[in-house]
Amino acid sequence: MRLLNTFSTVVALASSVAALNVPKDSTSSRVYEKINGPPAGWSVDDSTPIDKDLSTIRLRVQLVPQNMDKFHELAMNIATPGHPSYGKHLSQHVIDAMIAPKDESSDLVMQWIESEGLGDSAIFSPRLDSVVVEASISKIEKLLNAEYTPFVHSSTGDVLVRTLQYSIPESLEGHIRMIQPTTFFGLRAMRSAISKVRPLDKSRPHSDAAAASCSGEVTPSCLQTLYNFGSAKSTTAGRMGIAGFLEQWPSKSDLSSFMSSFAVQGNSAQTYTCTLINGGTCPSNGGGNTGVEANLDVQYARAITESIPNVFYSTGGSPPIVGGGTNDNEPYLEFLNYLLALDDADLPNTVSISYGDDEDTVPLDYADSTCDLFSQLGARGVSVLVASGDSGVGDTCTSGGTTTFTTSYPASCPWVTTVGGTTGSSPESGWTDGGGGFSSVFGRPSYQDAVVTSWLNNDKTHSGVTKYFNSSGRAYPDVAAQATNFVIVVDGSQEGVDGTSCACPTFSSVIQLVNSNRVAAGKAGLGFLNPWLYGNASSALTDITHGGNSGCQGVISNAGFDAVAGWDPATGLGTPNYAKLLAISNTT
């Protein structure tokens, strides 16, 4: 998927300015990436001593792939109903053979690392697309001509070690795509897309009608009615995946309590399994860092997906240990590379991801590289859905000194299906805090060109805010689901939560029901969803035409987008109707 030319030009210009008057030869180095300061919320942490000779960094040097445009074309064809390649998902070794870096790139990068005395600390990744170097911070600083510093986040207290700039030999330009962890703070500050957590109001009146319609608290019962999945057949075919980060995990005892009260699919005894990635943790009894996010995702995925196996992928990524320890790779990189290394039979059919961060805090090379990994998952046959975020069109609404709507990543990646938020019923309406907008990094993909162009040309409700968003960017959300008043169980007590973290596992689980039906019938899963959703499956979605999102309080007047007929950047194409989606899937 193409990057916006204007954004790429700015980045290239900034890199050129930072390296003026440096002669280009095989030994000179050039500043490869530089940021003016840490992202908002981060500051230098003078209170955290780091022994740079004892503390180590696991550095991933990503090599430039070949033929990525050709692969993207093939991946889009595989996902497009009616194309001869539709549904013919690829094994990873086929993808790797197509996009493998040049041998020259591998050789030159390894020679550089060896010349710095780190050859014994470097290995090629299993897929040979990167070199992983584990060495002391002081040695990595020498390798990259960089200075690593501890930073602390003002609200979370997270501490990490990053650099504001680094350099590589000029001879390696065009061979290295990304080096991390270096300048990217985003996923260490990564927040779950839950906006509010609160005890349930026991004094509120409860009625059977409210429980069935999602007009009060939201439970699996009302979702079953609203999204029409009560007819789903019980099956053990397929696999539902739930992504976990932030060193939080679900509790099986909380799940058992939740299912005893709220299961509607006759599956109250069903549970989940944990897969640990990059030092992730998942105690069998919960406890410790039991997370609201993890419990929410697991409880609603488990309740909706009948008897389908559920897997919680607990991906670690801890801050540095004072005086020593290892600074791990970015969690998203570890998670995505782990999935791509799985055999076809071990892949989940659907993955729900309720985490993200502001797009403008994500380095261009990181966003591009990880988005390409999402495209590979889609071509493998995995449907990836992500939450759109809980800031509407933005909080601070400034980027680089410019007043603008702000967007979220990975919600803005064109190779994922982004889920926005709705609230209430009769009518179901766009949620005011649901994330939506237009990417400043990724261009608009072809599958949404017709509906977004129609909205831009015909919708009159956004005429006062057109200067605050990039109309040529990838637009999101793609779809939506309920995002408020979800009942969950945490530490044995029922709580209510809001957020597109509620919407994402809900829509993802409905998709898994469809995927499992296909697998049970001997068909391939849907894989990357968007060409199907924007094409023949759009009629199986309920268009939301009330409400909308907002944001930018005190910065931009009347900021936000209305939910209108057709696609809109508040609720996308609409909410799911399982029975209709299944009927269309059966003919696809």
DASUL-V10632 format. One record per backbone hydrogen bond with DSSP energy under -1.0 kcal/mol. CO is the residue of the C=O (numbers start at 0). NH is the residue of the N-H. E is the energy in kcal/mol with one decimal. If there is no record, write none. Layout:
BEGIN
CO;NH;E  CO;NH;E
END
This chain:
BEGIN
1;442;-2.1  3;7;-2.3  4;8;-2.6  5;9;-2.1  6;10;-2.3  7;11;-2.7  8;12;-2.9  9;13;-2.7  10;14;-2.4  11;15;-2.3  12;16;-2.8  13;17;-2.1  16;19;-1.2  18;21;-1.2  27;169;-3.1  29;167;-2.0  32;165;-1.9  38;41;-2.1  40;153;-3.0  42;151;-2.7  44;47;-1.0  48;322;-1.0  49;51;-1.1  50;54;-3.4  51;137;-2.4  54;136;-2.5  55;326;-2.6  56;134;-1.8  58;132;-2.9  59;179;-1.8  60;130;-2.2  61;176;-3.2  61;177;-1.3  66;70;-2.4  67;71;-2.8  68;72;-2.0  69;73;-2.2  70;74;-3.3  71;75;-2.4  72;76;-2.0  73;77;-2.4  74;78;-1.1  76;79;-1.1  77;86;-2.8  79;82;-1.9  82;85;-2.3  84;87;-2.2  86;88;-1.7  90;94;-1.7  91;95;-3.2  92;96;-1.7  93;97;-1.2  94;98;-2.1  95;99;-1.2  98;65;-1.4  101;105;-1.7  102;106;-2.6  103;107;-2.8  104;108;-2.3  105;109;-2.1  106;110;-2.4  107;111;-2.1  108;112;-2.2  109;113;-2.6  110;114;-2.3  112;117;-2.1  113;116;-2.0  117;120;-1.3  118;121;-1.2  120;133;-2.1  122;131;-3.2  124;127;-2.2  128;62;-2.5  129;124;-2.7  130;60;-3.1  131;122;-2.1  132;58;-3.5  134;56;-2.9  135;139;-2.3  136;140;-2.7  137;141;-1.6  138;142;-2.2  139;143;-2.4  140;145;-2.0  143;166;-3.0  148;161;-2.1  149;44;-2.8  150;159;-2.3  151;42;-1.7  152;156;-1.9  157;152;-2.3  159;150;-3.3  161;148;-2.8  163;34;-2.8  165;31;-2.0  165;32;-1.5  167;29;-2.7  168;171;-2.0  169;172;-1.5  171;174;-2.3  171;175;-1.3  174;63;-2.1  177;61;-3.0  179;59;-3.2  181;162;-2.2  184;187;-1.0  184;188;-1.4  190;355;-1.2  191;193;-1.1  192;500;-1.8  195;497;-2.0  197;495;-3.5  199;201;-1.2  200;203;-1.5  206;210;-2.5  207;211;-1.9  208;212;-1.1  209;213;-1.1  209;214;-1.1  217;486;-2.5  218;222;-1.9  219;223;-2.3  220;224;-1.5  221;225;-3.1  222;226;-2.9  223;228;-1.1  226;577;-2.8  228;231;-1.5  238;348;-2.6  238;349;-1.1  239;310;-2.8  240;351;-2.1  241;312;-2.9  243;314;-2.7  244;247;-1.4  248;290;-2.1  250;254;-2.1  251;255;-2.5  252;256;-2.1  253;257;-2.6  254;258;-3.1  255;259;-2.1  256;260;-1.3  257;261;-2.8  258;262;-1.9  266;269;-2.0  272;311;-3.0  274;313;-2.3  276;315;-2.7  282;285;-1.7  288;248;-1.1  290;294;-2.6  291;295;-2.8  292;296;-2.7  293;297;-2.4  294;298;-2.9  295;299;-2.1  296;300;-2.1  297;301;-2.6  298;302;-1.9  299;303;-1.9  300;304;-2.2  304;307;-2.5  308;239;-2.8  309;272;-2.1  310;241;-2.4  311;274;-2.5  312;243;-2.5  313;276;-2.7  320;323;-2.3  324;55;-3.0  326;57;-2.1  329;333;-2.0  330;334;-3.0  331;335;-2.9  332;336;-2.4  333;337;-2.1  334;338;-2.2  335;339;-2.4  336;340;-1.2  338;341;-1.5  342;345;-1.5  343;346;-1.1  348;382;-3.1  349;240;-2.9  350;384;-2.8  351;242;-2.4  352;386;-2.0  353;192;-2.0  355;190;-1.2  356;408;-3.3  357;360;-1.7  358;361;-1.6  362;366;-2.6  363;367;-2.6  364;368;-2.2  365;369;-2.7  366;370;-2.1  367;371;-1.8  368;372;-1.5  369;373;-1.9  370;374;-1.8  371;375;-1.6  372;376;-1.9  373;377;-2.2  374;378;-1.9  375;379;-1.5  376;381;-2.4  377;380;-1.0  378;89;-2.4  382;350;-2.7  383;416;-2.6  384;352;-2.4  385;418;-3.0  388;434;-2.5  390;393;-3.0  391;435;-1.4  392;405;-2.2  393;551;-2.8  396;403;-1.9  398;401;-1.6  401;398;-2.3  406;358;-2.9  407;411;-1.3  408;356;-2.5  409;412;-1.9  412;415;-1.2  416;385;-2.2  417;477;-2.2  417;478;-2.0  418;387;-2.1  419;480;-1.4  420;430;-2.2  421;482;-2.4  422;428;-2.4  428;422;-2.3  429;547;-1.3  430;433;-1.5  431;549;-2.6  432;391;-2.3  436;475;-2.4  440;3;-2.9  441;473;-2.8  444;447;-1.2  445;448;-1.2  447;451;-2.3  448;452;-2.3  449;453;-2.0  450;454;-2.1  451;455;-2.8  452;456;-2.2  453;457;-2.5  454;458;-2.2  459;462;-1.0  461;464;-1.9  464;467;-2.0  465;468;-1.1  467;404;-2.8  468;470;-1.0  469;472;-2.2  471;443;-2.0  473;438;-2.7  475;436;-2.7  477;572;-3.0  478;419;-3.1  480;421;-2.0  482;498;-3.5  484;217;-3.5  485;496;-2.0  487;494;-2.7  489;492;-2.0  492;489;-3.0  493;199;-1.0  494;487;-2.6  495;197;-2.4  496;485;-2.4  497;194;-1.3  498;501;-2.2  499;503;-2.7  501;505;-1.1  502;506;-2.6  503;507;-2.7  504;508;-2.0  505;509;-1.7  506;510;-2.1  507;511;-2.3  508;512;-1.9  509;513;-1.6  510;514;-3.1  511;515;-3.3  512;516;-1.7  513;517;-2.0  514;518;-2.7  515;519;-2.8  516;520;-1.2  517;522;-2.9  518;521;-1.8  528;532;-2.4  529;533;-2.9  531;536;-2.4  534;537;-1.4  536;539;-1.9  537;540;-1.4  541;574;-2.0  545;429;-3.0  546;562;-2.5  549;392;-2.3  551;554;-2.3  551;555;-2.3  560;548;-2.3  567;571;-2.2  570;573;-1.4  573;479;-2.1  574;541;-3.0  576;580;-2.7  577;581;-3.1  578;582;-2.0  579;583;-2.2  580;584;-2.7  581;585;-2.5  584;587;-1.6
END
